[in-house]
């Protein structure tokens, strides 16, 4: 009856050690859940049976049935899945009918999330299969602007999209919500020089940074986002901005390596966070603290200076 979570791990992988620590914390929060570690390479027949191709991978079992899986070191996703399955994963029969339509609606939204959407194993920065890696290289070579979705982060999407698009493998590339195809088709389109006409081009980096720094009248480039800062300096600057009651938007530089590196040169400022008002750099945490102490921060944020 109770939930069993199995972590397939390897001692050589630092991300596994990190996720083991996450599991220790989750075990404290959910005493009714059993957490087990299996060294993937030490049990090859088990790993093969459950198609464990990379570490860390988590499998979820209930009543000896496998009910879910998570590939990769996604602590928030693991926490969410444990909470969901531990609390009430015994849906009443009526609730079973709804997820079906919700899934196709969700897939429709995801395939339309950007003009060009790539569903892949891993991320563009860290592809986790050779085909996904090749696909990213082709798109980057042609300067094509695309967003991506890591199918390892969501088993429901991974399985559902195969049926939704009637395409059994990954990666899958969508333009304007329509499936273009997998790697072979993209290679064919590249060879026939049609790829450039189908996919939207990425703006030059400098143009992109100009648009981003002007996206809101107060823009903060930080590690993490408003809800969750991922470094102490970003956390402090959020607290200062929240205390002013001025509206602002944030951009998570950890999500976009091109912006992270490019903005340093663009603004001639080597560190993060960076605060912009009306497209102009104000500075980092130290400058913002200083302006606050001198009473100059509010007029600058309001664009009065």
N, C-alpha and C positions, 0 to 999 in steps of 0.2 A: 504493500500500500504506500509505503513512504518512498520518497524520491532518492535515486542514486545518481551521483554525478561522478563520471570517470574522466580523469585528466590523463591523456596520453602525452607524455613529456620526454625530454632528453636532457641529461645532465650538462651537455655542452651548450645548451641554448639559454642565454641569459633571460630571454622573454619568458621561458618556462619557470625559472626560479621566481621571477616577478609574479607570475600568475599563481604559483604555489602559495606565495604570501597572501594574495587576494583570497585564495581558498581557505586559508587558516582563519582569516577574518570572517568569511561567509559562514564557516562552520560554527563560529561563536554566535553569530546572529541567528542561524537556523539549526538548532540542535537536533531537530527531527530529520534533517537531511543527512544522508551518508555521502561522504566525499572520499574518493579512492584515487591514488596515483598509480599509473602503470607506465613503466619505462618502455616506450613504443618499440625500440629496437631489440629489447630483451624478450618481447613476446610477438615475434613476427607473424605467427599464424593468426593471432587475435587482431593485430594491426591490419592484416590483409583482409580478414573477414569484414571489418568495419571500414575498409577503404581509408585508412589513416595515411595520408600522403605527406603531411607536414605536421610540425609541432609548433605550439601547443594545439591540440584538438580536444574538445570536451564532448562527451556523449551523455545524454540524459536518459535514464531508464525509470519506468514505473511499472510495477507488476510484471517484471521481467521483459517488458516491451520497450524497445527504443522509441522515445517520443520526440527527441530533438537532438540537434548537434550544433556546435559552434567551432569554426576553424579560426585560429589566430588568437593573438593576445589582446582581446577586447574586454578589459575589466568592466566597463559600464554595462556592456551587452551581457556578459556572464552574470553579473549581479541581477540584471533585469529578468533574465531567463530563470535563474534560481528562484527569485521572488515569485514569478508568475507560476512556475510549475509546483512550487512548494505550497502556495496559498490555496488556489482552488482550481487545479487543472482538471478536476473531474467536472466538466461542463455538464449542466443539465442538457438533455437531448435537444431541447428547442434552441439553445444557444449554438448548437453545432451547425445550424443552417446558415447563420449570418456570416461567419468568417469567410465563406466561399465567395459571396458577392463583394465583401469588403476587400478580399485579396485582389480581385480583378480591377476594382476601382483603384486600389493602391498601386497596382502594376501600371495602370494607365497613367496615374500621376507621376510615377517614377520614370517611365519611358519618355514622358513629356517634361521632365524636370529641367532640362536644358535643351537648346536646339540640337545639340549632338551629345548623346548619352552612351557611355561604354559600360556594359556590365561585364566585369572581369574578376579573375581570382587575384585578390590583393588590391594594391593601390598603384597609381602611375609611378609613384616614388619607389614602391616595393612590390613589383608584380610577383605573384607566387606560382606562376606556371609559365612555361616557355612561350605558349601561344599568346597569352596576355601580354607578355614582355614584347613580343614582335609587333603586336597590334599597337601598343603605346609608341613604339619606335617609329612606326609608319606614320601615325597621326602627328607625332611631334615633328618628324622630318618635313611633313607638308604644312607645318604651322597651322594645324587645324585646332580650333578651340573646342574642347570637349570637357564634360563633367563625367565622373565615373561612380560606379556603385560596386562595392566589394561583396560579391555573392557569398563569400565565406562568412560574412557578418550576419547573414539572415537566411536560415535554411528554408523558410517558407517562400521567400522570393526566389531563391535558387531553384527550387522544384517547380514553383508556380509559373515562372517565366518560360520554362521549357514548353509547357502546355499552351500558355497564353500566346506565344509567338510561333508555336509548332516548330521549334528549333531545338534539337536535343543537347547541344554542346555550348561551351563558353570558350572565348569571349563572344559577346553579341553587341553589335553597334546599331544604334537607332538614330535616325535624323527626323526631327519634327514628329516624334512619337511612332514612326514607322520603322520596322526592322529592315536594315540594309543587308546584314548577314554576319557571318563569322570571318575568321582570318583569311580563308581561301578566297572568299568573294572580295574582300578588301584588297588582297594582293592583285586579283584580276582587274579591279577598278583602277588600281595604281598603274598597272601595266598599260591599260587602255587610256590612261590619262583622264579618266572620268571622275576620279576621286575628288579632285579639286573643285569640280563643278557641283558635286553633291553636298559636301560638308562645308559648314561656315568657317571662314578663316579667323584665326586669332588676331586681334589688333596687336600692333607693335607694342612691346612692353612699356615704352615710355607713355604712349597714349593711354594704355590700360591703367598705369599708375596715376596719371593725371585724373582719369575718370574716378578711380577709387578714392583718391584723397579728397575729391569734391563730392563724393556720394551723399554726404550729409554735411551740414554746416560745421558740426563738430565730429571728427572721425578719429577713433583710437585704433591704432595698429598694435596688437598685443598677442601674448601667448595665451590662447584660450578664448573665452567669450564672456559676455556680461554675466552669464549664469555661473560660469566656472573658470576662474583664472588658473593658468597652469604654471605661473611662477610668482614669486613673492612681490616683485616690482610691479607686475601687472595687477596683482591683487590690491596693492596700495593705491595705485593710480585710479582704479575703479572706485575705491572707497572715497577718494577725494572728489571724483566727478559726481558720484551719487549724492554727496553732501551738498552739491551746488544746485540740485534740482534742474539743471540744464539738460535738455534732450541731446543724446549723442548716439552714434552707432559704432560698432566695433568690427574689426576684421581679424580673424585668427590666422596669424602668419604661419602657424605650424601646419595649416591645411594646404599651403601653397608655397612651395620652395622658391618658385620664380619670383613671386612678390617679396618673399622674405629677403632674398639676396638683392633683388633689383632696387627695392626701396632704400636700402642702405646707401647705394650709389646715387640714386635719384635725389635724396634729401641730404646727402653727405653727412649722414648720422649713423654711427656704426652699431647702435644697440637698440633694443626694444624694452618697454613700450615706446611708441612715438605718437604724439598728439598733434592733430592738424585742425586748424580752424579756417574755413573757407579756402581749403586747398593749400594753405601755408603752414609750414612746420612751426609749431610752438616749441617743442622740445621733448625731453624725456622726463622721467620721474623727478629728478633733482630740480629741474627748472620749474616744473609744475608745483612742487612743494614750495619753492621760493616765492613764486607768484602768489600762491595762496597765503603765505605768511605776510606778504606785502600788501595783501588786499587787492592785487591786480588781476587775479585769475578770472573773477566773475565778469568784469567788463570785457576781457579778451574773449571769453567763451561766448559772450553775447554779441561779439563783433563790434563792440563800441571802440576798441583800440585798433 
